[in-house]
Amino acid sequence: MSDILGDWKRTHFCGELRKEHIGRQVCLMGWVHRRRDHGGLIFIDLRDRTGIAQLALDPDRDPEAHAKAEAIRNEFVIAAIGTVSPRPQGTVNPKMPTGEVEIEISELRILNIAKTPPFMLDEFTEVAENLRLKYRYLDLRREAIQKNLILRHQVAQTVRSYLTDNGFLEIETPMLTKSTPEGARDYLVPSRVNLGNFYALPQSPQLFKQLLMVSGFDRYFQIVRCFRDEDLRADRQPEFTQIDCELSFVDRDDVMAVMEGMIAKVFKSAINVDVILPIPRLTFAEALDRYGVDNPDLRFEMELVNLTEIVKDSGFKVFAEVAAKGGLVKALNAKGCATFSRKELDGLTDFVAIYGAKGLAWVKIQEDGSWQSPIAKFFTTQELASIGAALDAQPGDLLLFGADKPAVANEALGRLRGHLGNKLGLANPNSYKFAWVTDFPLLEWDGEERRHVAVHHPFTAPLDEDIPLLDTEPGKARAKAYDLVLNGSEIGGGSIRIHNQAVQSRMFNLLGIGEEEAQQKFGFLLDALEYGAPPHGGIAFGLDRVMMILTGAGSIRDVIAFPKTQKATCLMSEAPGVVDEKQLRELGIRLAAPSQQKQS
């Protein structure tokens, strides 16, 4: 039977003890990380979230405690009282913060026993992720995961401190709100009190934080849970956390200045990295031209080069035809990669196909400067020289070409650039390269729906000088939007909002949202804008994604306490699950088909 605590009180955490504690009597509590029997003398590594302390149990000192220790196994929960002592000469462990001391135990209590865990909890055991997620409460005992979550707490406190010092108020917004589908799918919640009606879990607090600006709160923030019912990947979850901010009486420069100050403080306090301010800026057009994507990894060069003008009249029909149709011919130079095998080149071709590219042309620059390539014969000597000069081609280089519609050519080569940067070790994991990307398109054309859609969201303001384009060429209007990019990931995005009701109505009209539909979905916002809305703007940072970068984790799931799988399921609690018929009847819901046995 397990002991109880009685009047025992923990005096220290396991990881706190140092040589300055020698001679002090302490009471420790935690989990047995390891037990070692050295021919009578028993050592126990006791673990809590702060670290490990070594307990020494001598049968001559306390036979009862020693006898209990003989029955102890890994992950038993115990409490121990003893005296901090220096470790004997030759047994000091410099790799442990507590490695200079041990605790000579005089009393021991077993607070609870434990089954043998389904996997070892040390950091050197490879464990299938599904098994880790099924027993997440055990996985969370591992040092690496605990460090991630402790750092996450510290980052959240740094954010709160910085924003509070800069005049922000932390205000909660509703979790049960109205569905306004203009992007990812909503998670819907049926209402029992109002049968046939549904709440939506918020994809972001966007509308409410704008209303707070109308209400005069001036500077708002919230570290908030958000929900999106979308296809998942390594850096996405159905529920995620945002650092959400909104400010009044500001323009883009004001928002970016305050927020990059916050990011600098976070990186300094979390991992002692100095972020050089101000953070450099790229326009959306410049980012696509140089890197192919709007979230470029700036830790290495390898910029894309536009060759369309050089090859538009060439004998290589693929390039010439793409140029004639208004497409792009672009290339990048993978320095020193002419040694790539045909298999590796085929692998790169398969990679760009993921992004819609129909092929990938290549050229290896030989030691004598000649081209080895199936396409070399189609170009004149002058064209070869111009291409080589544009790409700074040197012996040993590998030139890679894409030709397609601008969107496809840019993204395929941009993603290929990132892929090669990682493959070749060009992206230093200990380097942090930030950039603001600005001047995004306000709208883009959706060919399936035959209408414009908002690139950011429908409440984003156009650049002042582009407002006349809304009547003539809305697709060319640029937005007062900005993304903060770090090492190839967008970690935050925001915009200056439309604060004029007439302009907001005009925007809805451009998006094909009629007056009646706009009133139904966003009437409360449109009404609020008529009561003196200040100029305002904001931003949201993905806390999970920021933590993944700060910790170097391979998956966003390693920085979230209880994450979902890529199928949006919880293997531990087996959510989502079926509910009984009584609950469904109370909600006025009838399933289209009988509930099937739940799939894992």
N, C-alpha and C positions, 0 to 999 in steps of 0.2 A: 504494500500500500504506500502511496506517496506521502511524504511529509508535507506539513503546511508551514507557512512562513512564521507564524506566531509573532513574537515581538522583534524578529530580525528585520533590520533595515539596511538596504544597500548603501554603502559609504562611497564607493567609487565604481566607475565603469572599468571594464577590463583593460581597454586600450590606454587608460590614463596613467598607469603606474610607471614610475621612473626611479632612478637610483636615489633621488631626493626623498622618496617615500620609505626608504629603508628604515626598519625599526618600528614602523607604524602598524597598528592592528587594523585590518580592513575586512569588510564583508562584501564579497562579490557574488553576482548572480548571472546566469547565462546558460548557454548550451555547450555540451561537451563536443568539442571539435575533434579531439583525438585523445585516446588513453594509451599509455605505455607502461608496461610492467617490467621493471628492471630488477627482478629477483628480490622482491620484497618491497622495495621502494617504488611507489606508483606515481607517475606524472600524468597530469590531466591538462590539456590545452583547453581553457575555458574561453568561450567566444560570446561577445555581444556585438552590437553594431559599431562600436568604437575600435574593436580589435581583439587581440588574444592575449591572455595572461597564462603563465605556466604555474600550476598548483603542484606542490610536492607533498605527498602523504607518506609518512614514516610510521610503520607499525609500532615502533617504540614510543613515539610521541603521542599518538592517539589511536589505539587499536580499533575502537568503534568506527571512527571515520575511515580508517584504512579498510576495514571489512566492507563498509558500504561502497568504497571505491572499487573493490574487486568485482562488484555486480554492475558497475556503470558501463554503458555502451555509448557509441556516438549518438549525438542529438538528444541524450537525456537532458532534462532541465534540472539544474542543481543550484544550491546556494552553499557558500563556504566562508568560514571565518578563519583568519590566519594572520601571520606576521610577514610583512614584506622583508625579504632577505636578499643579499647579493647572490647571484648564481656562483657556484663553485668555479674555481679557476679552470679554464679550458672549455667551459660549457656556455660562455656568453654567445648569444646569437645576434650579430650586428645587423642582420636583415630585418629584425623585428624592433619596433619602437620600444617594446617592453623587454627586449632581449637581455638586459643587464640584471634583471631581477626575477625572483620567483616568490611564491607565497607559501610559507610553511603552514600547512593547514592543521588546525586544532579541532575544528568542528565541521561536519558536512551534513547537508540535508539533500535528499533526492526529492525534488518538487514534482517531477513527473517523468515517467518512462517514455520511450519512443520506439516505434517500429523501425526496422532498418529502412532507410530511405531508398527509393527506386533508383537513385543515382548518387554518386559521390558529390559532396558539396564543395570540394576544393576547386581551385581555378585551373587545374591542369587536366581535368577530365572532359573529354568531348561528349556532349549530350545532345541528342536530337531535340530540335526546338519544340516540336509538338509535345514531347515528354516534359520538357521544362515548363511549357505553358499549362499542361494538365495539372502539374504539381507546382503551380506558381508560388504558393506560400513557402515552399522549400527552396525554389530557385531564388527567391528574394533574400534568403539567408546568405547567398554567395557574396563574397566581398565586392566583386566588380559591380554587381547590380546595386548593392547597397550604396557604394560610392557614387554611382550615377544618380540615385534618388536623393542622396544627401546634398550633392552638388546642385541638383534641380531646386531643392528647397532654398539653398543659399542664393541661387540666381533670382528666384522669385522675391526673396527679401531685398536683394540689391535693387531690383526693379521698383519695388514698392517705395523704398527709401529715396531713390533718385527722383521718381515722379512726384512724390510728396514734397520733396524739397523744391521742386520746380512748379509748385502751385496746382498740382492735379488732385482731384478728389476721386476716391475709389467708390463707385456707385454700381450696385447690382441691377441688372436688367432681367426681364422675364425669361424663364425657360419654356413656358407654355405660351406660344404666340400664334400668329396667323400665317398660313401657308401663302407665300408669294413666289411661286416657282419662276425664277428667272436665272437658272443656272443648274447646279447639281440638284438631284432629287432630295426632297424633304423626308425626314422621318416623321410620320404622322401619329398622333395620339388621339384615339376616339374619346369623345366626351359622353359620360354617362348622364350628366345633368341635362345636356342639350343634345338629345339623341339625333344622330344623323350628321352632326357637326364634328369637326376635327381641329385639334390644335396641331401645330408643327413645332418640332424642336428647332431652335434657331441655328441656321448656318453661320450666322454672325449676329452681333447686336447692332447691325448697321443703322436701321431706322430709329431704334431707341436712342442710340448715342447722338444721332442728329437732333432728335427731339430734345435731348438734354441741353444741346447748344441753344436751341430756341428758348429753352426754359431759363437760360442765363447762368448755367453752372460753369461755363467758360472753358474749363479744362477737366476732362473726365478720363479715368482709366479703369480697367478691369482685367484681371487674369481669369479668363472665362472659358468654360467648356462650350464647344460648338459641335454641330452634328451635320454630316453629309452622307447621304445614301448613295455612294458612288463606288466604282470599281477601285480596288485597293492595290497597293504596291508597297515596296520596302519603306517609303517615307510618307505613307498615308494611313490613317485610321478612320473608322466611321465616327468616332468621337475623339476630339482633339482639343488642345488648349491654345488659346491666343492671348498675347499681351495686346490688349485692345485700347486704343487711345483716340481722343478727339479734342480739338482745340478751336476756339473762336478767335476772330479778328486776326487771322494769319494768312500768309500765302505759302507757296511750296517751300521757299527757302527757310521760313520759320519752322515748319514741321520737321524738315530734314535736319536742321541744326540741333533742335532739341532731342530728336530721336537718335542721331549718331552720337550725341553725348551720352545717352543711356547705354547704347551698345558698347561704347568705349569703357564705361564704368563696369559693365558686366564682364567683359573679357579680361579686364585688369584684375578684378576681384576673384574671378573664377579660375583663370589659368595663367594669370600674370603676363598677359600679352598686351602690349601697348598698341592701340589702334591709332594710326596717324590721322589726325583731323586737319582740315575737312576731308571727308571721304570723296575720292574722285567721282566724276559724273560722266555718263555716256548717254547720248540720245538713243532711243529705240532704233532709229535708222542706222546710226553708227554701229551699234552692237550687232545688228544683222549683217551689215556690210563687212565688218571685220571678223566676226566670230560665228555668224550664221544663226545664233540664238540670242534670246533676250536675257539669258541668265549665264553669261560666259564665265568660265574658269580663267581667271587672270594670273594664275600662278606660273604660267608658261606662255611662250610666244605662239608660234605656229598659226599666224592669222590667215584667214581666207583671202584670196586674191581674185578679183573680178577680171576674167579674160575675155568677156563677151565681145568687146570691140576688136580684140586682136584676132579672134578666130571666126568672126561672123562671115567672112568671105573665103574661109579655108576649104580645102578639098575633103575635109572630114565631115560627111553629111550630117552625122548626129549633132555635132556642135553647130553647124551652119543653120540647120533647120530649127533647132531650139532658139537660136538668136533671132531668126527671122520671125518667129512667133511671139517675140517679146519675153522669152525666157532668159535664164542666166546660165552662163558657163563660168564656174568657179573652181578653184583648185587650192590645195595646201601642200606645203613642202614638209614631209616627214624627214627631218635631217638625219643622215646616216643610216637610213632604213632600206637602202638598196639591196641589202642581204635578205630581205623577206622572201620566203619560199612561195611557190605558187599556191600551196595550201593556205598559207597565211593571207595571201592576197584574196583568195576565194572567200576566206572568212570575213575579210573587210567588206567584200561585195555583199555577202549575206547580211552583214550588220547594217549597211545603209539601206538595204531593201526593207528593213523594219520601218523605216521612215518614208517609204514610198518611192525611193530611187529605183530606176529601172536598170541601173548598172553603175559601174565604177571603173573609169579608165585609169591606167597607171603608166608611169614612165620611170625606169631606173636609169640614173645617170652613171655611166661607166667611168672607170678611172681615167680614161682618155677624153672624157667629156662627151662622148657619144651617147645617143639615146638607145636604150633597149626597151622596146615597146611595140605592141601590135599596131598602134596608131601613128607611129613616127612617120611612116611613109606618106601620110596624107597631108603633111605640112611642108611648106617651102622652107628654104634655109633661113629666110628673114623671119618667118613666123616662129620657127624653132628658137631663133635667137631672142625674139621678143618675149616669148613665153618663159624662156630660161631666165632672162633678165628680170621679168616681173616677179618671178618666184625665187630669185637669188639662188638658182640651181647650181650646186657644186657636185663634183665627183662623190659618189656614195649616197646621194640623196634619192628619196622616193617621192615622186610627184603624183598626187591623187586628184582626179578630176570628176566633177559632177556637172550634169547638164539637165535642166528640167525647168518647170515653172518656178518662179522665184521662191515661193514658200517651201517647195520640196527641195530644191537645190540648196537653199540656205540651211534648212534643218538637218538634212541628211549629212552634209559636210560638217556642220556645227557639232552634231552629235558624234560624228567620226573623230573630230578634233579632240573632244573630251575623252572618247574611248582610247585614242592613241596616247593622250597625255597620261592616263592611268596605266596603260599597258607598258609604256616606256619609262615610267617612274619620273615623269616630268612634273607631276603635281605633288610637291612636297607636302606631306600630311601635317607638318609642323609650321606651315606658312598659312597666313590668313589674309586673303586679298579681297577687299570690299570694293563695291562700286554701286552708286545710285544709277539706275536706268530711268530716263525721263522721256517725256514727249511721246507717249504711246499713242497709237491710233485710238480715236474715241469710239469708233464703230467698225464693224466688219460685216461683210455680206454673207448671209447664210443661204447657200444655194438650195438646200432642201426646203427651208421654210419660205424662201423667196422674200426675205426682209433683212434689214439691218439688225444686228444684235450688239449689245454693249460689250466692248472688250474687257472693261473692268467691272462696272455695274451701272445701272441706269441713273445713278445719282451723281456721277462724276461730271465735273464741270469741264467744258472745252476751254482751250486757250483763248484768251480774249480776242486775239487777232484772227482766230479761226471761226468765230461765231458766224460771220457772214457765209461761210462755207456750208452751214447747216441747211441753207435754202438752195444752194447750187450744187455742191459736190460734197455731201456729208461724209463720204468715205475718205476724204482727204483731211478732215478735221482731226486735230490732235487734242489729247486730253491733258488736263492738269493732274496727271497720275505719276506715280513714282514707285519703283521697286528697289529694295535693298538686296543686293546679290552678294553672296559670299561663296567663294570656291566652287562655283558652278551651281549653286542652289539659291533659289529665291527664298530668303528668310523673312521678308516682310514686304507688304505692299499697301499702298494707300493712295489718296487723292484729295484734292480740294473739291468740295461738294457744290452742287447747284443750290444756291440759297434764295433764288428768285422763282416764285411760283409759275410765272409765265414761261420761263426758260425750261423749268422741269416738265411742264405740260408739253412744250414743244419737243423735248427729248422723248417723252413717251410716244408722241405722235410719230416721230422718226423710227421708233422701234416697232411700229405697228400695233401699239397699245392704244386703243380708242379711248375716248373720253369716259364712256361708261365703265369699261374694264379698268381704266386707271383709277377711277373713283372707288370701284369695288375693292381693288387690291391695295391701293396706296392713298385712299381718300384722306386718312388721318394725317399723313405727311403733307399732302397738298394743302389741306386746311391750315396746318401749322405754319407753313411757309408764308401765309398771308398775314401772320401776326408778328411781323418783325423778326425775321430770322437773320442772324448775323452771318457775315462771311465765315466759313468754317471748313476745316479739313481734318483728316486723321490718317491713321495707319493701324495695321494689325501685324504683329510678328507671330510666326508659328513657334511657340515655345518648345514643342517636341522636336522640331527640326533644328532649332538652335542648340538644344541639349545634345542632339545626336552629333553635331559638329564639335561642340565643346568637349565631349567625352571620347570622341573617336569611335563611337559605337557603329557596328555594321548595320544595325537595323533600328528603326524608330521604336520598336517594341522593347529594346533594352534600356530605354529611358522613361518608360511608362510603367507604373506599378502593376496594373492589370490590363494588358493590351488584348486586342482581338487578333485573330488570324487574318490571312488574306481573303478568307471567305466570310469575314465579319462575324465570326463565332468566338465564344469564350470556351476553351476546352476545359477549363477548371469548373465553372458553374454550369456549363452546357447551355448557355444562352446563345441565341434565342430559343425559347421552348414553346411547347403547346400550352394552351390554357383550357380550363374546363368549360363545358357548354354553358354552365350557369353564368360565368363571367361574360361570355359572348352574348348571351341573351340580355343581360343587364345593359350592354353597350349597343344593343340593336344590331348585332353583326351575325351574319350567317356565312359560313365558309362556302366557297364555290365547290370544293371537293372535300371529302372526309380527311381529317388530319392523318397524315401518313406517319409511320414510325420515324422518329427524329433521326436525322443523319448527323453523324459527328463531323 
